[in-house]
Amino acid sequence: MQTQVGIVGAGPAGLFLSHLLYMRGISSVIVETKSRAYIEARVRAGVLEQGTVETLEEMGIAERMHRERLVHRGIQISFGGKRHHIDFAELTGKGVTIYGQHEVVKDLVAARLGTGAEIVFDVEDTSLHDLDSDQPKIRYRKDGAAHEIRCDFIAGCDGFHGVSRASIPAEILRTYERVYSFGWLGILAEAPTTNEELVYANHERGFALYSMRSPEITRLYIQCRADEDLNEWPDDRIWEELHTRLETGDGWTVAEGPVLQKGIAPLRSFVTEPMHYGRLFLAGDAAHIVPPTGAKGLNLAVADIRVLTEALAQFYHSGKGELLDAYSAICLDRIWKVQRFSLWMTSMLHRFDGETAFDRHVQLAELAYVTSSRAASSSLAENYIGLPLSY
């Protein structure tokens, strides 16, 4: 098989890239180890920056999102028994959209298949070859048969554990990582929403987050140990902890309901440099991971893809490779700013091992400053709604 751009991974990054390239007249093929049903059911992030929303609109696949989404003017931060409102719309003129990542994936898959695009699901033994040549190759097995895709370029969009980053020679890569001792125990519950915005809580017992996917489905998180045994968290204990950490003295309460999904996710910060080698370009979680506290994972992947799309379009339409050469530098400038913001949000809202009384007082002072100073609130809002993309 021959194509211009071979894409490894049918997550948001790979699907966004494939459709944006299609709009520029550039062919692509996606290979994915999981099934279509699996990737469309995999619950992940749900906060879309304005830039991500505009990208979906530009692609012509935002109709269902506009019909089903929730638009939030800001967030609420809870500490010391009180909730404080950060009004994004008043501070920046913008808000954020709540629309599940798996719903975005459904829309993207339908759009790609609707154009006759090639997405090969359920592949095995994917490997990348000849990356430093002008015709790199993707090899895989499907239904027991061996296949090869010859490409001009390969986009590695296969996540943190995928084969793409591992295919770059070790002596080329530099990696930067911070692994946290805690994780998030997350549940998806069939429970009506009782608040119009996300609530981020810093409580004596640890962080908690109240969020939603629709007016009938809530998504809630509790800080726990990274190595926590999920069996130690029956539903009753989870709800009790959520009530304790999230609710304040104003009478607001978290509605309970059947738990549809639950799991524990460890937190880490990770960046690899460079994000390309030869004709291979990494995007999304293959190149970087951020703690979910700042709601940046999906949005950061889309920013990568916007840059990569422009770089590939420049190459095919003018023969110039300046943007391809600058891809890593352009993306990493934004990535490190997002890493800073995500780490700051994580540090401000979570309880840390070895935390002293002094550390705790400083953390509470930071929260008090952020929620009382217009300048500090504006900085949080500017970063949360998404920094402008420039290249």
N, C-alpha and C positions, 0 to 999 in steps of 0.2 A: 504494500500500500504506500502511496506517496501523498504527502500534503505539505503545505507551507509551514504550519506551526503544529507540532505535536504537543498535546497538553496532558500531563500526568495528574490525574485527580479531578473528580467531578463535584468538588465542594464549591462554595461560592466563588472563590478566586478563579478556578478553572472555567466555570460556567460564565461568569462575567466576561472573562477574557475571550472566550470562544464567540460570544454573541457580539461583543464590541468589534472584534476582528471581522466577523461576517458583515457588519455594517460598513466596514471599510473595504470590502471586497477581497478579504484575505481568508484563505481556507484553513481549516483546522480539524483535527481529530482528537477526541478525548478518550483516554483509557482510565478505568476506575475499578479498583479491586472489590468494592462492595456492589450490592444490587441497587437498582433504582428505588425499590421500596425502602431499603435501609437508609439511603441518604435523604430521602424525602420525609422520613419519620424521625430522624436524629435531631433532638431538641437541643438547640444551642442559644446563642445570643438573641436578643429581641429589640435592641435599641439601635435605630438607624439615624446617623447624622444627616443633616440636610444635604450634604454632598452626595451621600449614597442614594437618598431619595431622588435627587435630580438625575443621577446616573440611570436609575430605573426608568424615570420619565423619558429621558433621552432615548433609551432603548425601546420605548413603546410598550413596556410590559408592566406598567404601574397601575392598571385599572383595578385589579383586585385589591392591591395594597391600599389604594385610595378609598375603596369601599369598606374595607375591614379594619383598617389601622386605627390606632389611638394616637392623637397628637397631644404631646405634653409641653406645657409652657415652662416647666422647670422640674426641680426635684426638692425633696424635703430631707433635712438632716436632723436626726434625733440624738440628743445626748443630755445628760443631767435631768432627765424626766420631761424634757420639752422638745417640740419639733420646730424647726426653723425652715422657712421657705427661701429657696434661691430661684428667683424669677428670671429664667433665661430670656423670655420674650421681652421683658422690660429692660433687661440689661444689654441684650445683643440684638433684639428684633427678630430672633429666631427661636425655634424649639426643636424637639426631637420627635421621631416617629417610633411607636411601638408596633412592631410587626415581626413575628418570629422568623429566625433564620431559616428554619425548615420550610416555612411558607415561601420565602424568597427563592429557595432552592427549587421548590415545586414550580414556581412561575418561570424560572430560568430553564429548567429541563423541558417544560412544555414549549417554551419559545424556541429552544434549539431544535428539538425534534420536529416542531412545526415547520421549520425551514428545510427539513431533510438532513440535518446535521448528523454526523457520525459520533455517537457516544457508545463506547464498548464497555458494558458493565460486566462484573463478575470475572475479571481477568486474574491470572495468577502469574507468579514468577516474573514480574515486570523488572526490566533492567535497561539501562541507558548505555549507549556505546558511541564512540567516535565523536565525543563532545567538542574536541578541539579541531574538528574538520569542518568543511563546508556542507556536509551532509550527515548530521548526527542521526542516530537511530534509536527507536524504542522497540524493544522485543518483549513479548509476553506470550502466555499460553491461555487459550480459551477453549473450553470443552475438550481438553487433551491435545489440541493442535497448536503448533508453534506459529507465531505471527511476527511480522516486522513492519514498522512504519518508518519510512525514510522521510526526513524533514529538512527544512532549511534551519529551523530553530526548534528548541524544546523549552516549554514552560513547565517548571516544577511547581505544581500547585497541590501537592499530595500531603501536606501537613507535616507536623513535627517528626513523626515516626516513618515518613515515606522514604522512598529510595532516592529521591532527587538530590537532596543535600548530601547524602552519603555517597553519591557518585562523584562528587568533587574531591580531587586529591587532598588528603589531610593536610599536607604542607601548604596548601593554598588558603585554607580556611582559618579565620580567627573567630572564636566564639566567646561570648560574654553571657554569664548566667548568674541568676540569684534564685535559689530554691527556698521556699518558705516552709516553716515547720507546721503550718496550718493549711487547711483546705476549706472548701465550701461543701456543706451537705445541702443539696438542692432538691426541692420537690416541685412537681407540677400537680396542681390540685384543681378539681372541679368545684370551685368555690367562687361566688360572686365577688367582684372587686368592691372594696369599701373605701378606696381613696383614689383621687384623680391622678396622682403622681407617684413616682417611685419614692420609697422611704429608705434612706440609708441610716442605720442605727449603730452608734457606738455605745455599748452597754458594758457594765461591770463584768458580765458573763461572756462578753465577746460580741463580735459584729453580727448583724442580721440585715437582710435586705428584703423589702416587700416590693414586688413587681408583678406584672401581669402580661398575658398574651392576648386577652380579649376581655370583654365585660364579664364573661362567665368562667374564665380560666386564670388562675393566679400562679405565679412563679415565685417561690420564696427560698431564701438561703439562710443558713446558719454557719457561722465560723465553728470549725471543729479541728481536731488533730488531723494531720494529713494521712496518718495510718489508722484512722478510726475504723472500727468494725461496724459496718452498716447494720448488722444484726442487733447491735446495742441501741439502735434508734427505731423503736416501734413508732407507729404514727402518733400515738397519744403523747409520747415524750417530745416528738417534734413540735406538735401544736402547742404544748405547754411552754416549750422554750421560745417559740415564736411570739406567743402572747407576752412572755416576760421581757424579751429583749426589744420588741417593737412598740408596745403600747405605752402611752404616756398618760398624764393626768387629765387630758381634755375629753375623755370619753370615747375616743376612737378605738375600734377593735378590729381584729383580723377575723374574717369569716372563715370558718372551717368547712371542709368538704372532703369527698373521697380523694385519696392520693393516687394519681394516675401513674406517676413515675417518681423514683427517687434514686439518688446516687451521690457519691462523694468524689469531688474533683480536686486534686492537688493544685497549688498555685505556684507559678514560676514566672520569672522574667528572663527572656532569652533573646539574643541578637547574634546573627552570623554576618560576617563580612569576609569577602565581598558577596553580593547577591547574584553574581553571574560568573560563569567560567566557560570560556569558549562560546559555544552556541547554546548553552544552558542558562536560563534565567529563573531564579527562584522568586516566588511571590507568596504572600500570606504566611500561614503558620510554618511553612517549610523554611522560612527565613527568620521569623521572629514570633515570640509569644509574649503576651502582656497579661498581667493579672486582670481578671474580669471587672475589677472594681470601677474602672473608668469607662467601661462599655466600649472598648476600642477594637477588639479582635477582628470582627467582620469589616468594620469601617476602614481599618488600616490595610486590610487585604484589598479592598476596593481601590484605595488610593494607589497601592502598588500597581494594580491592573490598569488604572488610567494612564500612569506613566508608561508602562510597558506597551500598551496599545498605541500610544502616540509615537513611541520609539520604533515599533515595528512598521507602523503606517509610514513614517518618514523614510525608512529603509526601502520599502516596496514601491513607494510612489515617487521618490526622488533619488534613490540609490545612496543616500547619505546615512552615515552610521553614528553621528555625533550623539544623538539621544540614547542609542543603545550603549555606547561607551560610557555615558554619564548615568546610566540607570541606577547603579548601586548608590552613587553619591547623592542623587536626587532623592531616592527613597529613604536612605538612611538619615538624611537631615530631618525628615518628618518623623521617622521611627524613633529616634532618640528623644525628640520632644514629647512624643506620645508615651515612651517608656518613663520619662520623668514625671509626667502627669499621673500615669497609672500607679507608679510607686508612691507618689505623694498621697493620692487618694487612699491607697492601701495602708500606708503608714499612719494616716490620720484617723482611720476608722476601725482598725483591728487592734486586738490585744496581743502583745508579743511575749514570747518566753523571755524570762530574765528582766522583764520591765520593772523598773524601780518606781518608788513613789514620786520621785522627781520627774521621771519620764512621763508618768501618768498625768501629772499636773501640767506639763508642757503640752501634751497632746490635747488636753481639755482647753488650754489657752488658745491653741491653734484653731480648734473648732469654734471657740467663742469669737475669735478674730475674723475667721472666714465668714461667719454668719452675721456679723455686725458691721463689717467694713464693706462699703460699696466697691472699693477698688479690689479687695480680695474676692468678693463674690463675683465680680465681673471677670476676674482672671479664671476662676473655676468655670464659669458659664462659657467663656470663650473657648476654653479647651474642650469642654464636654460636648458642645454642639459641633465641634470640628474645626480645626485650623484650615485656612484656605490652602488649596493645592496650587503649587507654582512650579513650573519647569520651563 
